[in-house]
Amino acid sequence: FSCLGRGSYLYGKPDHDTDLFIERVGDLPLTGFFCNGEIGPVGESTYIHGYTSAFGIVRPMGAVDAMT
């Protein structure tokens, strides 16, 4: 999930977050959508954040973790 203010508007080119994800984690299947404000904790409180990006990695149960 990526804030709609990211991408070309923030970095001057499309797919910045996707390219960085692939560079750091590898070429895994990836899908997502743009959001307009993400809800998440800061300390003991919950806030609406902007210009954020969140990734979740889903794998089959019992799959070997190649990153360890």
VMD Tcl script that builds the backbone (N, CA, C; Angstrom):
set m [mol new atoms 204]
animate dup $m
set s [atomselect $m all]
$s set {name element resname resid chain x y z} {
  {N N PHE 1 A 0.855 -1.163 0.000}
  {CA C PHE 1 A 0.000 0.000 0.000}
  {C C PHE 1 A 0.896 1.218 0.000}
  {N N SER 2 A 0.612 2.147 -0.828}
  {CA C SER 2 A 1.455 3.327 -0.941}
  {C C SER 2 A 0.585 4.575 -0.980}
  {N N CYS 3 A 1.016 5.616 -0.296}
  {CA C CYS 3 A 0.294 6.882 -0.314}
  {C C CYS 3 A 0.273 7.426 -1.740}
  {N N LEU 4 A -0.858 7.967 -2.156}
  {CA C LEU 4 A -0.959 8.466 -3.527}
  {C C LEU 4 A -0.042 9.650 -3.783}
  {N N GLY 5 A 0.538 10.249 -2.743}
  {CA C GLY 5 A 1.488 11.340 -2.915}
  {C C GLY 5 A 2.900 10.864 -3.221}
  {N N ARG 6 A 3.122 9.550 -3.154}
  {CA C ARG 6 A 4.451 9.006 -3.447}
  {C C ARG 6 A 4.587 8.785 -4.950}
  {N N GLY 7 A 5.569 8.058 -5.377}
  {CA C GLY 7 A 5.746 7.768 -6.801}
  {C C GLY 7 A 6.287 8.970 -7.548}
  {N N SER 8 A 5.758 9.213 -8.720}
  {CA C SER 8 A 6.254 10.290 -9.587}
  {C C SER 8 A 6.185 11.654 -8.909}
  {N N TYR 9 A 5.164 11.870 -8.093}
  {CA C TYR 9 A 5.003 13.175 -7.444}
  {C C TYR 9 A 6.102 13.448 -6.425}
  {N N LEU 10 A 6.557 12.426 -5.731}
  {CA C LEU 10 A 7.567 12.604 -4.685}
  {C C LEU 10 A 8.982 12.342 -5.193}
  {N N TYR 11 A 9.141 11.338 -6.065}
  {CA C TYR 11 A 10.477 10.911 -6.489}
  {C C TYR 11 A 10.834 11.296 -7.919}
  {N N GLY 12 A 9.888 11.841 -8.668}
  {CA C GLY 12 A 10.181 12.254 -10.032}
  {C C GLY 12 A 10.206 11.116 -11.039}
  {N N LYS 13 A 9.857 9.904 -10.607}
  {CA C LYS 13 A 9.791 8.757 -11.512}
  {C C LYS 13 A 8.799 7.751 -10.947}
  {N N PRO 14 A 8.162 6.974 -11.803}
  {CA C PRO 14 A 7.222 5.964 -11.311}
  {C C PRO 14 A 7.950 4.750 -10.727}
  {N N ASP 15 A 7.249 3.982 -9.928}
  {CA C ASP 15 A 7.705 2.677 -9.416}
  {C C ASP 15 A 8.898 2.738 -8.469}
  {N N HIS 16 A 9.135 3.865 -7.814}
  {CA C HIS 16 A 10.264 3.971 -6.878}
  {C C HIS 16 A 10.179 2.911 -5.788}
  {N N ASP 17 A 9.017 2.798 -5.129}
  {CA C ASP 17 A 8.874 1.848 -4.022}
  {C C ASP 17 A 9.013 0.405 -4.496}
  {N N THR 18 A 8.411 0.093 -5.629}
  {CA C THR 18 A 8.499 -1.259 -6.175}
  {C C THR 18 A 9.935 -1.607 -6.537}
  {N N ASP 19 A 10.630 -0.695 -7.189}
  {CA C ASP 19 A 12.026 -0.941 -7.561}
  {C C ASP 19 A 12.899 -1.158 -6.325}
  {N N LEU 20 A 12.696 -0.360 -5.282}
  {CA C LEU 20 A 13.471 -0.504 -4.052}
  {C C LEU 20 A 13.154 -1.826 -3.355}
  {N N PHE 21 A 11.881 -2.210 -3.343}
  {CA C PHE 21 A 11.481 -3.493 -2.755}
  {C C PHE 21 A 12.203 -4.641 -3.459}
  {N N ILE 22 A 12.177 -4.650 -4.784}
  {CA C ILE 22 A 12.826 -5.716 -5.554}
  {C C ILE 22 A 14.331 -5.718 -5.307}
  {N N GLU 23 A 14.932 -4.537 -5.220}
  {CA C GLU 23 A 16.374 -4.438 -4.964}
  {C C GLU 23 A 16.742 -5.031 -3.605}
  {N N ARG 24 A 15.928 -4.769 -2.586}
  {CA C ARG 24 A 16.255 -5.197 -1.221}
  {C C ARG 24 A 15.779 -6.606 -0.885}
  {N N VAL 25 A 14.607 -7.004 -1.391}
  {CA C VAL 25 A 13.990 -8.271 -0.988}
  {C C VAL 25 A 14.095 -9.334 -2.073}
  {N N GLY 26 A 14.082 -8.926 -3.313}
  {CA C GLY 26 A 14.123 -9.873 -4.419}
  {C C GLY 26 A 12.881 -9.739 -5.281}
  {N N ASP 27 A 12.894 -10.424 -6.382}
  {CA C ASP 27 A 11.817 -10.329 -7.363}
  {C C ASP 27 A 10.674 -11.272 -6.989}
  {N N LEU 28 A 9.922 -10.897 -5.952}
  {CA C LEU 28 A 8.765 -11.673 -5.506}
  {C C LEU 28 A 7.509 -11.142 -6.188}
  {N N PRO 29 A 6.472 -11.965 -6.311}
  {CA C PRO 29 A 5.201 -11.434 -6.820}
  {C C PRO 29 A 4.743 -10.280 -5.922}
  {N N LEU 30 A 4.292 -9.198 -6.523}
  {CA C LEU 30 A 3.969 -7.995 -5.770}
  {C C LEU 30 A 2.721 -7.351 -6.349}
  {N N THR 31 A 1.820 -6.956 -5.487}
  {CA C THR 31 A 0.621 -6.243 -5.907}
  {C C THR 31 A 0.277 -5.223 -4.839}
  {N N GLY 32 A -0.568 -4.291 -5.140}
  {CA C GLY 32 A -0.939 -3.291 -4.151}
  {C C GLY 32 A -1.808 -2.220 -4.764}
  {N N PHE 33 A -2.008 -1.155 -4.008}
  {CA C PHE 33 A -2.809 -0.040 -4.488}
  {C C PHE 33 A -2.425 1.215 -3.729}
  {N N PHE 34 A -2.792 2.361 -4.275}
  {CA C PHE 34 A -2.509 3.634 -3.630}
  {C C PHE 34 A -3.569 3.937 -2.582}
  {N N CYS 35 A -3.153 4.588 -1.514}
  {CA C CYS 35 A -4.050 4.976 -0.420}
  {C C CYS 35 A -3.962 6.485 -0.221}
  {N N ASN 36 A -4.827 6.997 0.613}
  {CA C ASN 36 A -4.805 8.422 0.926}
  {C C ASN 36 A -4.849 8.590 2.437}
  {N N GLY 37 A -3.761 8.221 3.084}
  {CA C GLY 37 A -3.666 8.270 4.535}
  {C C GLY 37 A -3.678 6.867 5.102}
  {N N GLU 38 A -2.664 6.533 5.853}
  {CA C GLU 38 A -2.539 5.212 6.443}
  {C C GLU 38 A -2.632 5.351 7.958}
  {N N ILE 39 A -3.279 4.404 8.608}
  {CA C ILE 39 A -3.479 4.449 10.052}
  {C C ILE 39 A -2.461 3.528 10.705}
  {N N GLY 40 A -1.719 4.062 11.680}
  {CA C GLY 40 A -0.727 3.245 12.359}
  {C C GLY 40 A -0.282 3.869 13.664}
  {N N PRO 41 A 0.354 3.062 14.518}
  {CA C PRO 41 A 0.754 3.532 15.840}
  {C C PRO 41 A 2.055 4.333 15.820}
  {N N VAL 42 A 2.140 5.252 16.754}
  {CA C VAL 42 A 3.380 5.936 17.110}
  {C C VAL 42 A 3.402 5.920 18.632}
  {N N GLY 43 A 4.265 5.096 19.187}
  {CA C GLY 43 A 4.271 4.929 20.638}
  {C C GLY 43 A 2.971 4.296 21.091}
  {N N GLU 44 A 2.297 4.936 22.022}
  {CA C GLU 44 A 1.048 4.413 22.577}
  {C C GLU 44 A -0.194 4.985 21.898}
  {N N SER 45 A -0.025 5.812 20.865}
  {CA C SER 45 A -1.161 6.449 20.195}
  {C C SER 45 A -1.251 6.012 18.739}
  {N N THR 46 A -2.422 6.184 18.151}
  {CA C THR 46 A -2.650 5.858 16.748}
  {C C THR 46 A -2.865 7.152 15.969}
  {N N TYR 47 A -2.231 7.248 14.801}
  {CA C TYR 47 A -2.301 8.451 13.986}
  {C C TYR 47 A -2.597 8.088 12.536}
  {N N ILE 48 A -3.049 9.087 11.771}
  {CA C ILE 48 A -3.137 8.946 10.323}
  {C C ILE 48 A -1.838 9.498 9.752}
  {N N HIS 49 A -1.151 8.684 8.967}
  {CA C HIS 49 A 0.137 9.053 8.385}
  {C C HIS 49 A -0.037 9.354 6.902}
  {N N GLY 50 A 0.813 10.186 6.371}
  {CA C GLY 50 A 0.824 10.481 4.946}
  {C C GLY 50 A 2.189 10.186 4.353}
  {N N TYR 51 A 2.245 10.008 3.060}
  {CA C TYR 51 A 3.478 9.735 2.319}
  {C C TYR 51 A 4.180 8.476 2.822}
  {N N THR 52 A 3.408 7.453 3.148}
  {CA C THR 52 A 3.981 6.208 3.640}
  {C C THR 52 A 3.805 5.099 2.612}
  {N N SER 53 A 4.511 4.028 2.835}
  {CA C SER 53 A 4.391 2.840 2.001}
  {C C SER 53 A 4.513 1.630 2.914}
  {N N ALA 54 A 3.658 0.650 2.728}
  {CA C ALA 54 A 3.692 -0.558 3.553}
  {C C ALA 54 A 3.660 -1.782 2.648}
  {N N PHE 55 A 4.469 -2.770 2.990}
  {CA C PHE 55 A 4.522 -4.015 2.234}
  {C C PHE 55 A 4.233 -5.173 3.175}
  {N N GLY 56 A 3.542 -6.164 2.681}
  {CA C GLY 56 A 3.328 -7.412 3.405}
  {C C GLY 56 A 3.798 -8.555 2.527}
  {N N ILE 57 A 4.523 -9.477 3.107}
  {CA C ILE 57 A 5.012 -10.629 2.352}
  {C C ILE 57 A 4.190 -11.843 2.769}
  {N N VAL 58 A 3.574 -12.489 1.797}
  {CA C VAL 58 A 2.742 -13.660 2.042}
  {C C VAL 58 A 3.432 -14.858 1.410}
  {N N ARG 59 A 3.549 -15.916 2.167}
  {CA C ARG 59 A 4.169 -17.132 1.641}
  {C C ARG 59 A 3.402 -18.342 2.147}
  {N N PRO 60 A 3.495 -19.452 1.447}
  {CA C PRO 60 A 2.801 -20.660 1.903}
  {C C PRO 60 A 3.350 -21.134 3.242}
  {N N MET 61 A 2.498 -21.729 4.053}
  {CA C MET 61 A 2.959 -22.284 5.324}
  {C C MET 61 A 3.996 -23.363 5.055}
  {N N GLY 62 A 5.053 -23.375 5.847}
  {CA C GLY 62 A 6.099 -24.371 5.695}
  {C C GLY 62 A 7.157 -23.999 4.677}
  {N N ALA 63 A 7.002 -22.851 4.010}
  {CA C ALA 63 A 8.003 -22.431 3.026}
  {C C ALA 63 A 9.297 -22.068 3.741}
  {N N VAL 64 A 10.409 -22.379 3.129}
  {CA C VAL 64 A 11.714 -22.059 3.702}
  {C C VAL 64 A 11.965 -20.577 3.519}
  {N N ASP 65 A 12.381 -19.918 4.584}
  {CA C ASP 65 A 12.659 -18.489 4.527}
  {C C ASP 65 A 14.042 -18.282 3.928}
  {N N ALA 66 A 14.099 -17.807 2.696}
  {CA C ALA 66 A 15.365 -17.619 1.987}
  {C C ALA 66 A 16.166 -16.447 2.529}
  {N N MET 67 A 15.544 -15.628 3.378}
  {CA C MET 67 A 16.242 -14.443 3.874}
  {C C MET 67 A 17.027 -14.712 5.152}
  {N N THR 68 A 16.950 -15.914 5.720}
  {CA C THR 68 A 17.695 -16.193 6.952}
  {C C THR 68 A 18.904 -17.035 6.669}
}
mol reanalyze $m
mol bondsrecalc $m
mol representation Tube
mol addrep $m
